[in-house]
Amino acid sequence: MKTEEFDKAFDDGSDITPFLDLNKARRIKQQHKRVNVDFPLWMIDSLDKEATRLGVSRQSVIKVWLGERIQQHFLEKTI
């Protein structure tokens, strides 16, 4: 498949996965590193309540909230 055809298929919303070598795929800046953080119990309780409300894990809530705060921080720095 030529590049132009691939781009058009992607832009049209077609499934392009058959044309990809997913064995070599990687997400840039998405490597994981495990860290340990100690939280006070009241914070764990609050995180668990929010996680239950959203139907996700505690870890998901922490990642989303930290990600939002980091983005906000860098947006404020650029203004």
C-alpha positions as a Markdown table, in Angstrom:
| # | Residue | x | y | z |
|---|---|---|---|---|
| 1 | Met | 0.0 | 0.0 | 0.0 |
| 2 | Lys | 1.3 | 3.4 | -0.9 |
| 3 | Thr | 1.7 | 6.2 | 1.7 |
| 4 | Glu | -1.1 | 8.2 | 0.1 |
| 5 | Glu | -3.5 | 5.3 | 0.2 |
| 6 | Phe | -2.6 | 4.5 | 3.8 |
| 7 | Asp | -3.1 | 8.2 | 4.8 |
| 8 | Lys | -6.4 | 8.3 | 3.0 |
| 9 | Ala | -7.6 | 5.1 | 4.7 |
| 10 | Phe | -6.6 | 6.4 | 8.1 |
| 11 | Asp | -8.3 | 9.8 | 7.5 |
| 12 | Asp | -11.5 | 8.0 | 6.3 |
| 13 | Gly | -11.5 | 6.0 | 9.5 |
| 14 | Ser | -10.8 | 2.7 | 7.9 |
| 15 | Asp | -9.2 | -0.1 | 9.9 |
| 16 | Ile | -5.5 | 0.2 | 9.1 |
| 17 | Thr | -4.2 | -2.3 | 11.6 |
| 18 | Pro | -3.6 | -5.1 | 9.0 |
| 19 | Phe | -1.0 | -2.8 | 7.5 |
| 20 | Leu | 0.9 | -2.2 | 10.7 |
| 21 | Asp | 3.7 | -4.3 | 12.3 |
| 22 | Leu | 2.4 | -4.1 | 15.9 |
| 23 | Asn | 5.3 | -6.2 | 17.1 |
| 24 | Lys | 7.5 | -3.2 | 16.8 |
| 25 | Ala | 4.9 | -0.6 | 18.0 |
| 26 | Arg | 5.7 | 1.4 | 21.1 |
| 27 | Arg | 4.2 | 4.4 | 22.8 |
| 28 | Ile | 6.6 | 7.3 | 22.9 |
| 29 | Lys | 7.1 | 8.6 | 26.5 |
| 30 | Gln | 4.7 | 5.9 | 27.8 |
| 31 | Gln | 7.2 | 3.6 | 29.4 |
| 32 | His | 6.3 | 2.7 | 32.9 |
| 33 | Lys | 8.3 | 3.0 | 36.1 |
| 34 | Arg | 6.9 | 1.7 | 39.4 |
| 35 | Val | 7.0 | 4.1 | 42.3 |
| 36 | Asn | 5.8 | 3.8 | 45.9 |
| 37 | Val | 4.0 | 6.6 | 47.6 |
| 38 | Asp | 2.6 | 6.7 | 51.1 |
| 39 | Phe | -0.7 | 8.4 | 51.5 |
| 40 | Pro | -2.6 | 9.2 | 54.7 |
| 41 | Leu | -5.6 | 7.0 | 55.3 |
| 42 | Trp | -8.1 | 9.8 | 54.8 |
| 43 | Met | -6.7 | 10.3 | 51.3 |
| 44 | Ile | -6.9 | 6.6 | 50.5 |
| 45 | Asp | -10.5 | 6.6 | 51.6 |
| 46 | Ser | -11.3 | 9.6 | 49.4 |
| 47 | Leu | -9.5 | 8.0 | 46.4 |
| 48 | Asp | -11.4 | 4.7 | 46.9 |
| 49 | Lys | -14.8 | 6.5 | 47.1 |
| 50 | Glu | -14.0 | 8.4 | 43.9 |
| 51 | Ala | -12.8 | 5.2 | 42.2 |
| 52 | Thr | -15.9 | 3.3 | 43.2 |
| 53 | Arg | -18.1 | 6.2 | 42.0 |
| 54 | Leu | -16.3 | 6.2 | 38.6 |
| 55 | Gly | -16.1 | 2.4 | 38.4 |
| 56 | Val | -12.3 | 2.4 | 38.0 |
| 57 | Ser | -9.3 | 1.5 | 40.1 |
| 58 | Arg | -7.7 | 3.7 | 42.7 |
| 59 | Gln | -4.5 | 3.7 | 40.5 |
| 60 | Ser | -6.6 | 5.1 | 37.6 |
| 61 | Val | -7.9 | 8.0 | 39.7 |
| 62 | Ile | -4.4 | 8.8 | 40.9 |
| 63 | Lys | -3.0 | 8.8 | 37.3 |
| 64 | Val | -5.7 | 10.9 | 35.9 |
| 65 | Trp | -5.7 | 13.5 | 38.7 |
| 66 | Leu | -1.9 | 13.7 | 38.6 |
| 67 | Gly | -1.9 | 14.0 | 34.8 |
| 68 | Glu | -4.5 | 16.8 | 34.9 |
| 69 | Arg | -2.5 | 18.7 | 37.5 |
| 70 | Ile | 0.8 | 18.3 | 35.6 |
| 71 | Gln | -0.9 | 19.6 | 32.4 |
| 72 | Gln | -2.5 | 22.5 | 34.3 |
| 73 | His | 0.9 | 23.4 | 35.8 |
| 74 | Phe | 2.7 | 23.5 | 32.5 |
| 75 | Leu | -0.2 | 25.5 | 30.9 |
| 76 | Glu | 0.0 | 28.0 | 33.7 |
| 77 | Lys | 3.8 | 28.3 | 33.2 |
| 78 | Thr | 3.4 | 29.1 | 29.5 |
| 79 | Ile | 0.9 | 31.9 | 30.0 |
